[in-house]
Amino acid sequence: MFERDISSEDILHILTDGEIIEEYEDDTPCPSFLMLGYLRGIAHHVVVGCCADHIKIITVYHPDESWTNDRLRR
């Protein structure tokens, strides 16, 4: 997030107002999901891990051209 100039406040906005577009129930060590949100009109993806006792932000990035409409893989 820091390398991409994305703040904790930005992440909170995506978690609050974004949508889950993929779920990875078989991820280890914890299931995770991919969220889509927009910051200043620019699409961002956030991968969130959901462990039994905590959640963690795994990564956040701008979707590349392998995505269609920022929601579906081509």
C-alpha positions as CSV (number, residue, x, y, z in Angstrom):
1,M,0.0,0.0,0.0
2,F,2.8,2.4,0.9
3,E,4.6,1.8,-2.4
4,R,1.3,2.5,-4.3
5,D,0.6,5.6,-2.2
6,I,-2.6,4.1,-0.7
7,S,-3.4,5.1,2.9
8,S,-5.1,3.1,5.6
9,E,-8.1,5.6,5.2
10,D,-8.3,4.6,1.6
11,I,-8.4,0.9,2.5
12,L,-11.1,1.6,5.0
13,H,-13.2,3.4,2.3
14,I,-12.9,0.4,0.0
15,L,-13.8,-2.1,2.8
16,T,-16.8,0.1,3.7
17,D,-18.1,1.0,0.3
18,G,-16.6,-1.6,-2.0
19,E,-17.9,-5.0,-3.1
20,I,-16.6,-8.5,-2.9
21,I,-16.0,-9.8,-6.4
22,E,-14.2,-13.1,-5.8
23,E,-13.9,-15.5,-2.8
24,Y,-11.0,-17.8,-2.1
25,E,-12.3,-20.3,0.4
26,D,-9.4,-22.7,0.0
27,D,-6.6,-20.1,0.6
28,T,-4.2,-20.9,3.4
29,P,-3.6,-20.1,6.1
30,C,-7.0,-18.3,6.0
31,P,-9.8,-18.0,3.5
32,S,-9.7,-14.7,1.7
33,F,-11.7,-12.5,-0.7
34,L,-11.1,-9.9,-3.4
35,M,-12.8,-6.5,-3.1
36,L,-13.3,-3.8,-5.7
37,G,-13.5,-0.2,-4.7
38,Y,-12.9,3.2,-6.2
39,L,-10.7,5.9,-4.9
40,R,-10.9,9.3,-6.7
41,G,-12.6,7.5,-9.6
42,I,-9.8,4.9,-10.0
43,A,-10.5,1.2,-9.5
44,H,-8.6,-0.7,-6.8
45,H,-8.5,-4.3,-5.7
46,V,-8.0,-5.3,-2.1
47,V,-7.3,-8.9,-1.0
48,V,-8.5,-9.5,2.6
49,G,-7.6,-12.6,4.6
50,C,-10.2,-13.7,7.2
51,C,-8.5,-15.8,9.9
52,A,-10.3,-17.2,13.0
53,D,-9.1,-14.4,15.3
54,H,-8.2,-11.5,12.9
55,I,-8.4,-10.2,9.4
56,K,-5.5,-8.9,7.4
57,I,-5.0,-6.9,4.3
58,I,-2.9,-9.1,2.0
59,T,-2.4,-6.6,-0.9
60,V,-4.0,-3.7,-2.7
61,Y,-3.4,-2.8,-6.3
62,H,-4.9,-1.2,-9.5
63,P,-6.4,-4.0,-11.7
64,D,-4.5,-4.4,-14.9
65,E,-5.7,-5.3,-18.4
66,S,-6.3,-8.9,-17.5
67,W,-9.6,-7.7,-15.9
68,T,-12.8,-6.6,-17.8
69,N,-14.7,-3.8,-16.1
70,D,-12.5,-4.3,-13.1
71,R,-14.8,-7.1,-11.9
72,L,-14.2,-10.1,-14.1
73,R,-11.1,-11.8,-15.4
74,R,-10.9,-12.1,-19.1
